[in-house]
């Protein structure tokens, strides 16, 4: 017997029956099981046994985890590099690559004319040529690619190209673009009720506008791929990529070969955050073209500066609101307009701006409201998916409004926020979806208010600010309501492939990709739970398009929800077969059979029979029982009618809230985040250790977006903040000295999600809005809290200083 078999096998034994576990307190609809019972009588040490460490944790910390550039390439592999445009907008008059081809070490050079198949690789809508042909649309647009015998030779060779571009006037202002009707996709509206009448009859009307900056993904592993031609004229593509199936499709279309001739594999990424959902595919297509032409493996890795210039960012937004409120500061209706800066092409901007519109309410009832979204075309790299996918930008405008209403009313912003939360009688969004579990939203806010000592701290901060003319402190509590599902309905599906080998070990493969978020760990836990075996008996393999086809991207916080359910489906099929076989083989009652603790348990009463997992598997194999299964899952209930702007685009909502306290030097604009308290709803957590890490990381990344990460272009459209010297992501020193993070327990998802858990990838990101709101609170003290300051994002020290000076000037006048 193999070692694992020996460990899994044992003789028939008798085990004591367990007492029943109490049911969860929270009301739960449907019949799906929980990740764990909400009321758990087990000792504290055993209570979080499901908080397993990341499946690659040891590899990560020891450096043994292989990323794309670590993979060994076959002998004779070539290195590719891409030639990029230096102009933001113009006509390509001349592209002379003769000197490039003659450069030392160069084997091949390609441009648009060398593409045998599709030249446009737009992921949803056309507009993204693999190489520019006649029109140049942004600084950093690919013009050609070169393959050489070394990485250094390829980098030197691209500089030898002779390029002539007739300059045209570029457009960089999305507001001007919207005014000129320069859109990458048509504008869209969602209307709930008679918003115009609500505004006309409102006792008070407030309006304001804001700029919300973009954000660079700054993944630690840049865009990289390794393409190896196969003997049947196919391609194997190893790529740092969140959407292997789409890359398979695009590589095949560019090469003009069937999809089945391309296999895309991804074991892990060194970060993605949305930047590798669509924009990892072009580099794989270029490498595949060179590999196909030369019959040799090709490796392509972009240097950091070129990566940053050539790829899109989080969409900057220009937002505007006009809201009617009653005498208590409750919104009765209004009009919200969002302008997304989409860059030069559609990419995913239709869905990104849609989600910004869906989340323009955040956690608050807008009453009778109209929300309009515009998709402005500018001459920059096409902006793309980023954690939150437009949701954070949409939420910013209503959070600004909450602060503004509070200053107008002379009340605390938390009071105004609580009055406007979704509640009984006002639980329907402006796009027609019922807000499920809205009492939970109130519970999260109230519990965090108490646990963070919000009101006591508010009194202390107000007193401090009254006697401190320069250093001002600020405090803010902001909630989050984030919808979970792809807004494109067809993407809400997933598959999985499960194998049980005759020694009892298990291999699972699914369509999701691992970018450090712990998805693979959770999938292994699901399989181990359903088969009743130890986690170490389950191994996960790389994501491959020849194992699980037609997969959706790992995005929209749906990786565990979709792929976990698909893996569970496959495991349930195998479990059902095993129990059916065991009932017949051992002549035991089928209803009394269970798989748990690495064994088949049979019988009822005080004692039960036990057959070890390994023994059961071998017996099933000898009896010719299939030990492999494919699983599938499609999210139910969701729908959205784009023509009417109404529907249920989200399966459920995840909730959370954060309290942030800041200290601001109003003479320099510099500030410090002193303390953060977070309470976040993850339903019945699949893995509290991993989920807590996602909450912490998401908050810090969101804080960077709103405070320090500033994208800067020069007048010619060249990105200046293209590396860590000029683009400031948060560092260890930016962590708040007090950072309290708690996962809400005892409130399983009301929908039949995976073990009643909730997604945790994106929702915590928006908790960082509390930092921005706290900065505005500190600045408002300069005007005795009578005025709400203008503070665009990122709220750099320079912007904070300008806002402080503006308040002082108005106070003196």
Secondary structure, DSSP 8 states (H G I E B T S, - for coil): --HHHHHH----EEEE--------SS---SS---SS-SS--S-HHHHTTT----TTHHHHHHT----GGGS---TT-EEEEEEE-S-SSEEEEEEE-HHHHTSTTEEEEE-GGG-SS-SB--SSSS--BSS-SSEE-STT-EEEEEEESSHHHHHHHHTT-EEEEEE------HHHHHHTT-EEEEEEEEEES-HHHHHHH-SEEEEEEEEE--B----SS-SEEEEEE-TTS-EEEEE--S-HHHHHHHHHHHHT--GGGEEEEES--S--TTTTTSTTHHHHHHHHHHHHHHTS-EEEE--HHHHHHHS--B--EEEEEEEEE-TTS-EEEEEEEEEEE-TTS-TTHHHHHHHHHHTTTTTB--SEEEEEEEEE--SSS-----TTTTHHHHHHHHHHHHHHHHHHHTS-HHHHHHHHB-BTTB-B-TTS-B-TTHHHHHHHHHHHHHHTTHHHHHHHHHHHHHH-SSEEEEEEEEEEEEEES-SSGGGSEEEEEEEE-TTS-EEEEES---SSSSHHHHHHHHHHHHHT--GGGEEE--EETTTS-S---S-TT-HHHHHHHHHHHHHHHHHHHHHHHHHHHTT--GGG-EEETTEEEE--SSEEEEEEHHHHHHHHHHTT---EEEEEEE--S-EEETTTTEEE--SEEEEEEEEEEEEEETTT--EEEEEEEEEEE-BS-S-HHHHHHHHHHHHHHHHHHHHT----B-TTS-BS--STTTS----GGGS-SEEEEEEE-S---SS--GGGB---SSGGGGGGHHHHHHHHHHHHGGGTTSS-----BS--HHHHHHHHHHHHHHHH-
